[in-house]
Amino acid sequence: MLTERMDSESLGNRSALVVGGSGGIGAAVCRSFAATGVSLTVHGGHDRNALDRVADDCARISGNVPRTVLQEITRASDVRLILSDAIPDVLVVSMGPIAWRSLGDSEDDDWERMTSLNLAAAGVLVSAVLPAMCERRFGRIVLFGASRADTLHPSREAPAYTAAKAGVVSLARSAAREGAGRNVACNVVCPGYVETEYLSVERKKRHESRAPSGAMTDPGEIAETVLFLCTQVHSTITGSIVNASGGLV
């Protein structure tokens, strides 16, 4: 019975926008979504080749060529340029740079950039899509937090980033409250050490040594979590912090 209900609520007749979908976890999410037949829009920041590679992968999986948007985001308001006139049914915000600087080394620009691109940009997007989602009585939003964001843990290496991601949790819960009763869910996924192309060799080795399992997580595993949250039949799971860290608690 549950399987039948999930099949009937597949994303095949829905639209989805993945912000930051040209690489890392976002690219894995796009490939996962493509398998559902959803009408997909993939955003990339500045690398047209990377964006086209993800689009080609999705086309091979689904048989449908996704819409692509190449738009560099240097400030929060830039994300409005990604949105078309049609508000998507599903929004995943996978974009979010990290400043690897201690508190003492963090500069004014680090604080402004981390807050703008990790928190404010997500906020602008949620503000833009939430009213339409509530009106049509369907919406799924997934944002990304820092690892262990459920405990508001301190960070020696990236405090500005971690602080901004803590704000993302509050944002998601505000959206969940507003979407309650309208079949709109907003959740935060908190990965641990995920192996992506953005990591330097040195950073990768450091993360591997800290991962509880001794190995980093594949982006596809995080994408499966995102897909589950977006294909749930009801909006029961909303305002949740989903720890997908592989034991990093």
C-alpha positions as CSV (number, residue, x, y, z in Angstrom):
1,M,0.0,0.0,0.0
2,L,2.8,2.4,0.9
3,T,4.6,1.6,-2.3
4,E,1.5,2.3,-4.4
5,R,1.0,5.6,-2.6
6,M,4.7,6.6,-3.2
7,D,4.4,5.7,-6.9
8,S,1.3,7.8,-7.3
9,E,3.1,10.7,-5.8
10,S,6.2,10.4,-8.0
11,L,7.8,13.6,-9.3
12,G,7.1,12.7,-12.9
13,N,4.4,15.4,-13.2
14,R,6.3,17.9,-11.1
15,S,9.0,20.5,-11.7
16,A,12.2,20.9,-9.7
17,L,15.0,23.4,-9.5
18,V,18.4,22.5,-8.1
19,V,20.5,25.5,-7.2
20,G,24.2,24.6,-7.3
21,G,23.5,21.6,-9.4
22,S,26.5,21.6,-11.7
23,G,28.8,19.8,-9.2
24,G,29.2,18.1,-5.9
25,I,26.1,17.0,-4.0
26,G,23.9,19.2,-6.2
27,A,25.0,17.2,-9.3
28,A,24.2,13.9,-7.6
29,V,20.8,15.3,-6.6
30,C,20.1,16.2,-10.3
31,R,21.0,12.7,-11.5
32,S,18.8,11.2,-8.8
33,F,15.9,13.5,-9.8
34,A,16.3,12.7,-13.5
35,A,15.4,9.1,-12.8
36,T,12.0,10.2,-11.6
37,G,11.1,11.9,-14.8
38,V,10.7,15.3,-13.1
39,S,10.8,18.4,-15.2
40,L,14.3,19.5,-14.1
41,T,16.1,22.9,-14.1
42,V,19.8,22.7,-13.2
43,H,21.6,25.8,-12.1
44,G,25.4,26.3,-12.3
45,G,27.4,29.3,-11.1
46,H,30.2,29.8,-13.6
47,D,31.4,26.6,-15.3
48,R,29.4,26.0,-18.4
49,N,31.2,22.7,-19.2
50,A,30.4,21.2,-15.8
51,L,26.8,22.3,-16.1
52,D,26.5,20.8,-19.6
53,R,28.0,17.5,-18.3
54,V,25.4,17.2,-15.6
55,A,22.6,18.1,-18.1
56,D,23.9,15.4,-20.5
57,D,24.0,12.8,-17.6
58,C,20.4,13.7,-16.7
59,A,19.3,13.4,-20.3
60,R,20.8,10.0,-20.7
61,I,19.0,8.9,-17.5
62,S,15.6,10.3,-18.2
63,G,15.5,10.8,-22.0
64,N,14.6,14.4,-21.3
65,V,17.0,17.3,-21.6
66,P,16.8,19.5,-18.5
67,R,16.7,23.3,-18.6
68,T,20.0,24.8,-17.6
69,V,20.7,28.2,-16.0
70,L,24.3,29.6,-15.8
71,Q,24.3,32.4,-13.3
72,E,27.1,33.4,-11.1
73,I,25.9,34.3,-7.6
74,T,28.0,37.0,-5.9
75,R,25.3,38.4,-3.7
76,A,22.0,37.1,-2.3
77,S,19.7,39.0,-4.7
78,D,21.4,37.4,-7.7
79,V,19.5,34.2,-7.1
80,R,16.3,35.8,-8.3
81,L,17.9,35.7,-11.8
82,I,17.7,31.9,-11.6
83,L,13.9,31.7,-11.2
84,S,11.7,31.7,-14.2
85,D,8.1,32.9,-14.2
86,A,7.0,29.3,-13.3
87,I,7.7,28.6,-9.6
88,P,9.0,25.0,-9.2
89,D,7.2,22.4,-7.1
90,V,10.6,21.3,-5.6
91,L,13.5,23.5,-4.6
92,V,16.9,22.2,-3.5
93,V,19.5,24.7,-2.6
94,S,22.9,23.0,-2.7
95,M,24.9,26.1,-3.2
96,G,27.1,27.3,-0.4
97,P,30.8,28.3,-0.3
98,I,33.0,27.6,2.8
99,A,35.6,30.0,4.2
100,W,38.3,27.9,6.0
101,R,39.4,30.6,8.4
102,S,39.4,30.7,12.2
103,L,37.7,33.4,14.1
104,G,40.9,35.4,14.5
105,D,41.7,35.1,10.8
106,S,38.2,35.8,9.5
107,E,37.9,39.1,7.8
108,D,34.9,41.4,7.2
109,D,34.4,40.0,3.7
110,D,34.4,36.4,5.0
111,W,31.4,37.2,7.3
112,E,29.5,39.1,4.6
113,R,30.1,36.4,1.9
114,M,29.3,33.5,4.2
115,T,26.1,35.1,5.4
116,S,25.0,36.4,2.0
117,L,25.7,33.2,0.0
118,N,24.7,30.6,2.5
119,L,21.9,32.1,4.5
120,A,20.5,35.2,2.7
121,A,20.5,33.6,-0.8
122,A,18.6,30.6,0.5
123,G,16.2,33.0,2.3
124,V,15.6,35.0,-0.9
125,L,14.8,31.7,-2.8
126,V,12.4,30.4,-0.1
127,S,10.6,33.7,0.1
128,A,10.2,33.7,-3.7
129,V,8.8,30.2,-4.0
130,L,6.9,29.6,-0.7
131,P,3.7,31.6,-1.5
132,A,3.0,29.8,-4.8
133,M,3.8,26.4,-3.2
134,C,1.3,27.2,-0.4
135,E,-1.3,28.3,-2.9
136,R,-1.1,25.2,-5.0
137,R,-0.9,23.1,-1.9
138,F,2.3,21.3,-2.8
139,G,5.9,22.1,-2.3
140,R,9.1,20.4,-1.2
141,I,12.2,22.4,-0.2
142,V,15.5,21.0,0.9
143,L,18.3,23.2,2.2
144,F,21.7,22.2,3.4
145,G,23.2,22.8,6.8
146,A,26.7,22.2,8.2
147,S,27.5,18.9,9.8
148,R,26.2,18.6,13.3
149,A,24.0,21.6,12.8
150,D,21.4,20.0,15.0
151,T,23.6,20.6,18.0
152,L,24.8,24.1,17.2
153,H,28.4,22.9,17.6
154,P,31.3,25.4,17.6
155,S,33.8,25.4,14.7
156,R,37.5,26.3,14.9
157,E,38.1,26.0,11.1
158,A,35.0,27.6,9.6
159,P,33.1,29.7,12.2
160,A,31.5,32.1,9.7
161,Y,30.2,29.3,7.5
162,T,28.9,27.4,10.5
163,A,27.1,30.4,11.9
164,A,25.4,31.1,8.6
165,K,24.3,27.5,8.3
166,A,22.8,27.6,11.8
167,G,20.7,30.4,10.4
168,V,19.6,28.1,7.6
169,V,18.1,25.8,10.2
170,S,16.0,28.6,11.6
171,L,15.0,29.6,8.0
172,A,13.8,26.0,7.3
173,R,11.7,25.8,10.4
174,S,10.1,29.2,9.7
175,A,9.2,27.9,6.2
176,A,7.9,24.6,7.7
177,R,5.6,26.5,10.0
178,E,4.3,28.7,7.2
179,G,3.7,25.7,5.0
180,A,2.0,23.6,7.7
181,G,-1.4,22.4,6.6
182,R,-0.7,23.3,2.9
183,N,1.3,20.2,2.0
184,V,4.6,22.2,1.9
185,A,7.6,20.7,3.6
186,C,11.0,22.3,4.2
187,N,13.8,20.4,5.7
188,V,17.6,20.7,6.2
189,V,20.0,17.9,5.3
190,C,23.3,18.0,7.2
191,P,26.0,16.0,5.5
192,G,29.3,14.9,7.1
193,Y,32.5,14.5,5.1
194,V,31.4,14.2,1.5
195,E,33.8,13.4,-1.3
196,T,33.4,16.1,-4.0
197,E,35.6,17.6,-6.7
198,Y,35.8,20.8,-4.7
199,L,38.1,19.4,-2.1
200,S,41.9,19.8,-2.3
201,V,44.0,16.6,-1.8
202,E,45.1,17.9,1.6
203,R,41.6,18.7,2.7
204,K,40.4,15.3,1.5
205,K,43.0,13.4,3.5
206,R,42.1,15.4,6.6
207,H,38.4,14.7,6.2
208,E,39.1,11.0,5.6
209,S,41.0,10.8,8.9
210,R,38.1,12.4,10.8
211,A,35.3,10.5,9.2
212,P,33.9,7.9,11.7
213,S,34.0,5.2,9.1
214,G,37.4,6.1,7.9
215,A,36.0,6.9,4.5
216,M,34.2,9.9,3.0
217,T,30.5,9.7,2.0
218,D,29.6,9.4,-1.7
219,P,27.4,12.4,-2.9
220,G,24.9,9.9,-4.3
221,E,24.1,8.7,-0.8
222,I,23.2,12.3,0.2
223,A,21.1,12.6,-3.0
224,E,19.0,9.6,-1.9
225,T,18.2,11.3,1.3
226,V,17.1,14.5,-0.6
227,L,15.0,12.4,-3.0
228,F,13.2,10.7,-0.1
229,L,12.3,14.1,1.5
230,C,11.0,15.4,-1.8
231,T,8.9,12.3,-2.7
232,Q,7.2,11.8,0.7
233,V,3.5,11.6,0.1
234,H,2.6,14.0,2.8
235,S,4.4,16.9,4.3
236,T,4.8,15.1,7.7
237,I,8.5,15.3,7.7
238,T,9.1,19.1,7.8
239,G,11.2,21.5,9.8
240,S,13.5,18.6,10.5
241,I,17.3,18.5,10.6
242,V,18.3,15.3,8.9
243,N,21.7,14.2,10.0
244,A,23.2,12.4,7.0
245,S,26.7,12.5,8.4
246,G,27.7,8.8,8.5
247,G,28.0,8.8,12.3
248,L,29.5,12.2,12.8
249,V,27.5,13.2,15.9
